[in-house]
Amino acid sequence: MTKIRTLLIGTALTAFAATAAVAQTAQPSAGVSGQAQVQTQGADLAPAAPAAQGVQPVTPAPTVLTAPGSTDPLVQKRDANAKANAEYRASKKASKAELKEEQKAAKSQYKEHVRDAKINQKADKQAASNEMKMNMQGQSVEQTDGADVKH
């Protein structure tokens, strides 16, 4: 309950501060425009109520705090460092992605070589097994032929 209360109070104070800032910058003429200013102050308070109900208020876009083309050498150095850091991060990210792709290609090539080696090994075992069977059958045929001769 106290969080909601402080949120409402903070929102109301922000709205009053915003209307005060607008009132200071705007120079009302007289009479009718003074009434229009009072009406706009009431309109500024209206968005504060939905914020209390859980609706996020619209935040302005972030603005650049440094003036472009500043002559201050520290500002120029800071801007140059920020630019160099951004370029470095982008380069690092690209290199990392390239390395990842190379590793992926190497891994798939390795898997293909392993698969081919297994197939070759299986074929060699099958050929050796077939050759051994042929040799065994050849010996058994010779033994049966030799047995016939002896009788």
CYANA upper distance limits for C-alpha pairs under 8 A (distance plus 0.5 A):
  1 MET  CA      5 ARG  CA      6.77
  2 THR  CA      6 THR  CA      6.57
  3 LYS  CA      7 LEU  CA      6.51
  4 ILE  CA      8 LEU  CA      6.61
  4 ILE  CA     52 ALA  CA      7.68
  5 ARG  CA      9 ILE  CA      6.63
  6 THR  CA     10 GLY  CA      6.40
  7 LEU  CA     11 THR  CA      6.54
  7 LEU  CA     52 ALA  CA      7.45
  8 LEU  CA     12 ALA  CA      6.59
  8 LEU  CA     48 ALA  CA      8.23
  8 LEU  CA     49 ALA  CA      8.45
  8 LEU  CA     52 ALA  CA      6.60
  9 ILE  CA     13 LEU  CA      6.60
 10 GLY  CA     14 THR  CA      6.58
 11 THR  CA     15 ALA  CA      6.63
 11 THR  CA     48 ALA  CA      6.45
 11 THR  CA     51 ALA  CA      8.39
 12 ALA  CA     16 PHE  CA      6.67
 12 ALA  CA     45 LEU  CA      7.69
 12 ALA  CA     48 ALA  CA      7.17
 13 LEU  CA     17 ALA  CA      6.55
 14 THR  CA     18 ALA  CA      6.55
 15 ALA  CA     19 THR  CA      6.67
 15 ALA  CA     44 ASP  CA      6.97
 15 ALA  CA     45 LEU  CA      6.51
 15 ALA  CA     48 ALA  CA      7.75
 16 PHE  CA     20 ALA  CA      6.54
 16 PHE  CA     45 LEU  CA      8.32
 17 ALA  CA     21 ALA  CA      6.64
 18 ALA  CA     22 VAL  CA      6.72
 19 THR  CA     23 ALA  CA      6.45
 19 THR  CA     41 GLN  CA      6.48
 19 THR  CA     44 ASP  CA      7.59
 20 ALA  CA     24 GLN  CA      6.64
 21 ALA  CA     25 THR  CA      6.79
 22 VAL  CA     26 ALA  CA      6.37
 23 ALA  CA     27 GLN  CA      7.83
 23 ALA  CA     37 GLN  CA      8.23
 28 PRO  CA     33 SER  CA      6.38
 28 PRO  CA     34 GLY  CA      6.54
 28 PRO  CA     37 GLN  CA      8.23
 29 SER  CA     33 SER  CA      6.76
 29 SER  CA     34 GLY  CA      7.81
 30 ALA  CA     34 GLY  CA      6.50
 31 GLY  CA     35 GLN  CA      7.22
 32 VAL  CA     36 ALA  CA      6.96
 33 SER  CA     37 GLN  CA      6.69
 34 GLY  CA     38 VAL  CA      7.01
 35 GLN  CA     39 GLN  CA      6.90
 36 ALA  CA     40 THR  CA      6.81
 37 GLN  CA     41 GLN  CA      6.79
 38 VAL  CA     42 GLY  CA      7.06
 39 GLN  CA     43 ALA  CA      6.86
 40 THR  CA     44 ASP  CA      6.67
 41 GLN  CA     45 LEU  CA      7.12
 42 GLY  CA     46 ALA  CA      7.15
 43 ALA  CA     47 PRO  CA      8.07
 44 ASP  CA     48 ALA  CA      8.19
 45 LEU  CA     49 ALA  CA      8.02
 46 ALA  CA     50 PRO  CA      8.32
 47 PRO  CA     51 ALA  CA      7.32
 47 PRO  CA     57 PRO  CA      8.35
 48 ALA  CA     52 ALA  CA      7.23
 49 ALA  CA     53 GLN  CA      7.24
 50 PRO  CA     54 GLY  CA      7.28
 50 PRO  CA     55 VAL  CA      6.10
 51 ALA  CA     55 VAL  CA      5.28
 51 ALA  CA     56 GLN  CA      6.25
 51 ALA  CA     57 PRO  CA      6.41
 66 THR  CA     70 SER  CA      8.17
 66 THR  CA     75 VAL  CA      8.34
 69 GLY  CA     76 GLN  CA      8.45
 70 SER  CA     75 VAL  CA      7.22
 70 SER  CA     76 GLN  CA      7.23
 71 THR  CA     75 VAL  CA      8.16
 71 THR  CA     76 GLN  CA      7.67
 72 ASP  CA     76 GLN  CA      6.79
 73 PRO  CA     77 LYS  CA      6.52
 74 LEU  CA     78 ARG  CA      6.57
 75 VAL  CA     79 ASP  CA      6.59
 76 GLN  CA     80 ALA  CA      6.55
 77 LYS  CA     81 ASN  CA      6.50
 78 ARG  CA     82 ALA  CA      6.60
 79 ASP  CA     83 LYS  CA      6.62
 80 ALA  CA     84 ALA  CA      6.55
 81 ASN  CA     85 ASN  CA      6.47
 82 ALA  CA     86 ALA  CA      6.65
 83 LYS  CA     87 GLU  CA      6.72
 84 ALA  CA     88 TYR  CA      6.55
 85 ASN  CA     89 ARG  CA      6.60
 86 ALA  CA     90 ALA  CA      6.69
 87 GLU  CA     91 SER  CA      6.58
 88 TYR  CA     92 LYS  CA      6.45
 89 ARG  CA     93 LYS  CA      6.52
 90 ALA  CA     94 ALA  CA      6.70
 91 SER  CA     95 SER  CA      6.59
 92 LYS  CA     96 LYS  CA      6.53
 93 LYS  CA     97 ALA  CA      6.73
 94 ALA  CA     98 GLU  CA      6.66
 95 SER  CA     99 LEU  CA      6.56
 96 LYS  CA    100 LYS  CA      6.63
 97 ALA  CA    101 GLU  CA      6.80
 98 GLU  CA    102 GLU  CA      6.76
 99 LEU  CA    103 GLN  CA      6.61
100 LYS  CA    104 LYS  CA      6.62
101 GLU  CA    105 ALA  CA      6.68
102 GLU  CA    106 ALA  CA      6.61
103 GLN  CA    107 LYS  CA      6.50
104 LYS  CA    108 SER  CA      6.75
105 ALA  CA    109 GLN  CA      6.65
106 ALA  CA    110 TYR  CA      6.56
107 LYS  CA    111 LYS  CA      6.66
108 SER  CA    112 GLU  CA      6.70
109 GLN  CA    113 HIS  CA      6.79
110 TYR  CA    114 VAL  CA      6.69
111 LYS  CA    115 ARG  CA      6.58
112 GLU  CA    116 ASP  CA      6.65
113 HIS  CA    117 ALA  CA      6.56
114 VAL  CA    118 LYS  CA      6.66
115 ARG  CA    119 ILE  CA      6.76
116 ASP  CA    120 ASN  CA      6.60
117 ALA  CA    121 GLN  CA      6.48
118 LYS  CA    122 LYS  CA      6.55
119 ILE  CA    123 ALA  CA      6.63
120 ASN  CA    124 ASP  CA      6.58
121 GLN  CA    125 LYS  CA      6.69
122 LYS  CA    126 GLN  CA      6.67
123 ALA  CA    127 ALA  CA      6.60
124 ASP  CA    128 ALA  CA      6.59
125 LYS  CA    129 SER  CA      6.49
126 GLN  CA    130 ASN  CA      6.58
127 ALA  CA    131 GLU  CA      6.58
128 ALA  CA    132 MET  CA      6.57
129 SER  CA    133 LYS  CA      6.68
130 ASN  CA    134 MET  CA      6.67
131 GLU  CA    135 ASN  CA      6.66
132 MET  CA    136 MET  CA      6.60
133 LYS  CA    137 GLN  CA      6.60
134 MET  CA    138 GLY  CA      6.54
135 ASN  CA    139 GLN  CA      6.69
136 MET  CA    140 SER  CA      6.73
137 GLN  CA    141 VAL  CA      6.70
138 GLY  CA    142 GLU  CA      6.75
139 GLN  CA    143 GLN  CA      6.59
140 SER  CA    144 THR  CA      6.74
141 VAL  CA    145 ASP  CA      6.68
142 GLU  CA    146 GLY  CA      6.51
143 GLN  CA    147 ALA  CA      6.59
144 THR  CA    148 ASP  CA      6.94
145 ASP  CA    149 VAL  CA      7.11
146 GLY  CA    150 LYS  CA      7.05
147 ALA  CA    151 HIS  CA      7.23
